[in-house]
């Protein structure tokens, strides 16, 4: 966008905070399939599952629920199902029907959304391995962890594309470094500023920001694992991801791998073989 080349995270967040979130056309198609719905409870779970497929829809609905409810109640809406129950299915249908659609040719946006959805499903699955965690909260945090990047893909796609090109060039070895080098700021900073601007629940902000708490670490790990799996089952970071997930959940690495959603048996077996590969100790000089 012309004229915004000097903008940093603060300026972009201030601008994006007033933009409308577009959703996927597939979400509107899914709405028509749910319109005939069964009872309210089943519909609520079905709508919650729909949100996991469309992070911008989840963000749009969470914002709406937060605006409609008293602040003391809105701060407790931290799961997809909680959003559905707070809004009611009728208001939710109206939000979906009236939302603008993202252009299907915006492949960068679609890829970022797919990765966010995958991260949410990993977080939900791994949260279920630990008796003391709320899987819905972890899923929501993972789903919205890249909200700033998604907003940029939707409104100013040249910026995240520039960061993507920087990473592919080899001039940066990590996504955040590529963003800072190409755009002058990290997209996570935009995400956190937007959450503040929209007065979203502080728990969501804490989980996305990442601290030393178990929930925040597991949510962030799910986001990283989804990105690494997107590079292929042989990504060198995956063994550490999976071992860390086992440590955080108290499960075995085999259980952690088995819980990974939407991954076929062949890839899961490959991950288990990768975990069995011994670490080569550094050679003495």
C-alpha positions as CSV (number, residue, x, y, z in Angstrom):
1,X,0.0,0.0,0.0
2,X,1.5,3.3,-1.1
3,X,2.4,5.7,1.7
4,X,2.7,3.1,4.5
5,X,6.3,2.0,3.8
6,X,7.5,3.6,7.0
7,X,4.8,2.1,9.2
8,X,5.8,-0.1,12.1
9,X,3.8,-2.6,14.1
10,X,2.0,0.2,16.0
11,X,0.8,2.0,12.9
12,X,-0.3,-1.2,11.2
13,X,-2.2,-2.4,14.2
14,X,-4.0,0.9,14.6
15,X,-5.0,0.7,10.9
16,X,-6.0,-3.0,10.9
17,X,-8.0,-2.6,14.1
18,X,-10.7,-0.8,12.1
19,X,-10.8,-3.1,9.1
20,X,-13.4,-5.8,8.7
21,X,-12.3,-9.4,8.8
22,X,-13.0,-11.4,5.6
23,X,-13.9,-15.0,6.0
24,X,-13.5,-18.0,3.6
25,X,-16.2,-18.7,1.1
26,X,-16.1,-22.3,2.3
27,X,-17.4,-21.1,5.7
28,X,-20.5,-19.7,4.1
29,X,-21.1,-23.0,2.3
30,X,-20.6,-24.9,5.5
31,X,-23.2,-22.6,7.1
32,X,-25.8,-23.7,4.6
33,X,-25.1,-27.3,5.5
34,X,-25.6,-26.5,9.2
35,X,-28.7,-24.4,8.7
36,X,-31.0,-27.4,9.1
37,X,-29.0,-28.4,12.3
38,X,-30.2,-30.7,15.0
39,X,-30.7,-29.6,18.6
40,X,-28.9,-26.5,20.0
41,X,-26.2,-28.4,21.7
42,X,-25.1,-30.3,18.6
43,X,-25.3,-27.1,16.5
44,X,-23.1,-25.4,19.1
45,X,-20.4,-28.0,18.8
46,X,-20.7,-28.0,15.0
47,X,-20.3,-24.2,14.8
48,X,-17.3,-24.4,17.2
49,X,-15.7,-26.9,14.8
50,X,-16.4,-24.6,11.9
51,X,-14.5,-21.8,13.6
52,X,-11.4,-24.0,13.8
53,X,-11.4,-24.1,10.0
54,X,-11.5,-20.3,9.7
55,X,-9.3,-18.2,12.1
56,X,-10.7,-14.9,10.7
57,X,-14.2,-16.1,11.3
58,X,-13.2,-17.1,14.9
59,X,-11.7,-13.6,15.4
60,X,-14.7,-11.9,14.0
61,X,-17.1,-13.8,16.3
62,X,-14.9,-13.4,19.3
63,X,-14.8,-9.6,18.7
64,X,-18.6,-9.5,18.4
65,X,-19.2,-11.5,21.5
66,X,-16.7,-9.4,23.4
67,X,-18.5,-6.2,22.3
68,X,-22.0,-7.5,23.2
69,X,-21.3,-8.8,26.6
70,X,-20.5,-7.0,29.8
71,X,-16.7,-6.9,30.2
72,X,-16.7,-9.1,33.3
73,X,-18.4,-11.8,31.2
74,X,-16.6,-11.2,28.0
75,X,-13.2,-11.9,29.6
76,X,-14.3,-15.5,30.2
77,X,-15.0,-16.3,26.6
78,X,-11.8,-18.1,25.7
79,X,-12.9,-21.1,23.7
80,X,-14.7,-21.6,20.3
81,X,-17.7,-23.2,22.0
82,X,-17.8,-20.4,24.5
83,X,-18.1,-17.9,21.6
84,X,-21.0,-19.9,20.1
85,X,-22.9,-20.1,23.4
86,X,-22.3,-16.4,24.1
87,X,-23.6,-15.2,20.7
88,X,-26.3,-17.8,20.1
89,X,-26.6,-19.6,16.8
90,X,-28.9,-17.1,15.2
91,X,-26.5,-14.2,15.7
92,X,-23.6,-16.4,14.6
93,X,-25.4,-17.2,11.3
94,X,-26.0,-13.5,10.7
95,X,-22.3,-12.8,11.3
96,X,-21.3,-15.4,8.8
97,X,-23.8,-14.5,6.2
98,X,-22.9,-10.8,6.3
99,X,-19.1,-11.2,6.4
100,X,-17.1,-10.3,3.3
101,X,-15.2,-13.1,1.6
102,X,-11.5,-13.2,1.1
103,X,-10.4,-13.6,-2.5
104,X,-9.8,-17.2,-3.4
105,X,-6.7,-16.2,-5.4
106,X,-5.1,-14.8,-2.2
107,X,-3.0,-18.0,-1.8
108,X,-0.8,-16.6,0.9
109,X,-3.8,-15.9,3.1
110,X,-5.2,-19.3,2.4
111,X,-1.9,-21.0,3.3
112,X,-1.6,-19.0,6.5
113,X,-5.2,-19.8,7.5
114,X,-4.6,-23.5,6.8
115,X,-1.5,-23.5,9.0
116,X,-3.4,-21.7,11.8
117,X,-6.2,-24.2,11.6
118,X,-3.8,-27.1,11.8
119,X,-2.1,-25.5,14.8
120,X,-5.4,-25.2,16.6
121,X,-6.2,-28.8,16.0
122,X,-2.8,-29.9,17.2
123,X,-3.3,-27.8,20.3
124,X,-6.7,-29.3,20.9
125,X,-5.4,-32.8,20.5
126,X,-2.4,-32.4,22.7
127,X,-4.4,-30.5,25.3
128,X,-6.5,-33.7,25.6
129,X,-3.4,-35.6,26.7
130,X,-3.2,-33.6,29.9
131,X,-6.0,-33.9,32.4
132,X,-5.4,-30.4,33.7
133,X,-5.7,-28.4,30.5
134,X,-8.6,-26.8,28.6
135,X,-8.2,-28.0,25.0
136,X,-10.6,-25.3,23.8
137,X,-8.5,-22.5,25.3
138,X,-5.3,-23.9,23.8
139,X,-7.0,-24.3,20.4
140,X,-8.3,-20.7,20.4
141,X,-4.8,-19.3,21.3
142,X,-3.1,-21.3,18.6
143,X,-5.8,-20.4,16.1
144,X,-5.3,-16.6,16.7
145,X,-1.6,-16.7,17.2
146,X,-0.9,-15.4,13.7
147,X,-3.9,-13.0,13.6
148,X,-1.6,-10.1,12.7
149,X,-0.1,-11.9,9.8
150,X,-3.5,-13.0,8.6
151,X,-4.8,-9.5,8.7
152,X,-1.8,-8.3,6.7
153,X,-2.3,-11.1,4.1
154,X,-5.9,-9.9,3.8
155,X,-5.3,-6.2,3.6
156,X,-1.7,-5.7,2.5
157,X,-0.4,-9.0,1.1
158,X,2.7,-7.4,-0.3
159,X,4.1,-7.2,3.3
160,X,4.0,-10.8,4.3
161,X,5.0,-11.8,0.8
162,X,8.1,-9.7,1.2
163,X,8.9,-11.5,4.5
164,X,8.2,-14.9,2.8
165,X,10.6,-14.0,0.0
166,X,13.2,-12.9,2.5
167,X,13.1,-16.2,4.3
168,X,13.3,-18.2,1.0
169,X,16.3,-16.2,-0.1
170,X,18.3,-17.5,2.8
171,X,19.1,-14.1,4.2
172,X,17.1,-15.0,7.3
173,X,16.9,-18.4,9.0
174,X,13.7,-17.8,11.0
175,X,10.3,-16.3,10.1
176,X,10.5,-13.6,12.7
177,X,14.0,-12.5,11.5
178,X,12.7,-12.4,7.9
179,X,9.7,-10.2,9.0
180,X,12.0,-7.8,10.8
181,X,14.5,-7.6,8.0
182,X,11.9,-7.2,5.2
183,X,9.1,-5.2,7.0
184,X,10.8,-3.7,10.0
185,X,8.7,-5.4,12.6
186,X,7.5,-8.8,13.8
187,X,4.0,-9.9,12.9
188,X,3.5,-11.2,16.4
189,X,3.8,-7.6,17.7
190,X,0.9,-6.7,15.4
191,X,-1.2,-9.6,16.8
192,X,-0.6,-8.6,20.4
193,X,-1.4,-4.9,19.7
194,X,-4.6,-5.9,17.9
195,X,-5.7,-8.1,20.8
196,X,-5.2,-5.1,23.1
197,X,-7.1,-2.7,20.7
198,X,-10.0,-5.1,20.5
199,X,-10.1,-5.7,24.3
200,X,-10.0,-9.4,23.8
201,X,-9.7,-11.7,26.8
202,X,-6.3,-11.3,28.6
203,X,-5.9,-15.1,28.8
204,X,-5.8,-15.3,25.0
205,X,-3.2,-12.5,24.9
206,X,-1.1,-14.3,27.6
207,X,-1.2,-17.6,25.8
208,X,-0.3,-16.0,22.5
209,X,2.4,-13.9,23.9
210,X,4.0,-16.9,25.5
211,X,5.3,-17.1,29.0
212,X,6.8,-19.9,31.1
213,X,3.4,-21.4,31.9
214,X,2.4,-24.8,30.7
215,X,-0.6,-23.6,28.6
216,X,1.3,-20.9,26.8
217,X,4.2,-23.1,26.0
218,X,2.0,-25.9,24.6
219,X,-0.1,-23.4,22.5
220,X,3.1,-21.9,21.1
221,X,4.6,-25.4,20.5
222,X,1.5,-26.4,18.5
223,X,1.9,-23.3,16.3
224,X,5.6,-24.1,15.7
225,X,4.9,-27.8,15.1
226,X,2.2,-27.0,12.5
227,X,4.6,-24.8,10.6
228,X,7.4,-27.4,10.8
229,X,5.0,-30.2,9.6
230,X,4.1,-27.9,6.7
231,X,7.7,-28.2,5.6
232,X,7.4,-32.0,5.5
233,X,7.7,-34.9,7.8
234,X,11.5,-34.7,7.7
235,X,11.8,-31.2,9.1
236,X,14.8,-31.3,11.5
237,X,12.9,-29.3,14.2
238,X,10.2,-32.0,14.5
239,X,12.0,-34.4,16.9
240,X,12.5,-31.6,19.4
241,X,8.9,-30.4,18.9
242,X,7.5,-33.9,19.6
243,X,9.8,-34.6,22.6
244,X,8.8,-31.2,24.1
245,X,5.1,-32.0,23.6
246,X,5.6,-35.3,25.4
247,X,7.3,-33.5,28.3
248,X,4.6,-30.8,28.6
249,X,1.7,-33.2,28.4
250,X,3.2,-36.1,30.4
251,X,2.4,-38.5,27.5
252,X,4.8,-40.7,25.6
253,X,6.2,-39.5,22.3
254,X,4.2,-42.3,20.6
255,X,1.0,-40.9,22.1
256,X,1.9,-37.4,21.0
257,X,2.5,-38.5,17.5
258,X,-0.7,-40.7,17.5
259,X,-2.7,-37.6,18.6
260,X,-1.6,-35.5,15.6
261,X,-4.7,-34.7,13.6
262,X,-5.2,-35.0,9.8
263,X,-1.9,-36.9,9.4
264,X,-1.9,-40.3,7.8
265,X,-0.3,-43.4,9.3
266,X,2.6,-43.3,6.9
267,X,3.7,-39.9,8.0
268,X,3.2,-40.8,11.7
269,X,5.4,-43.9,11.3
270,X,8.0,-41.7,9.6
271,X,7.9,-39.3,12.6
272,X,8.4,-42.2,15.0
273,X,11.4,-43.4,12.9
274,X,12.8,-39.9,13.0
275,X,12.5,-39.8,16.8
276,X,14.5,-43.1,17.0
277,X,17.4,-41.6,15.1
278,X,20.2,-41.1,17.6
279,X,21.6,-37.6,18.1
280,X,25.2,-37.4,16.8
281,X,27.4,-36.0,19.6
282,X,29.7,-33.2,18.5
283,X,33.2,-34.3,17.6
284,X,36.1,-33.3,19.8
285,X,38.6,-30.9,18.3
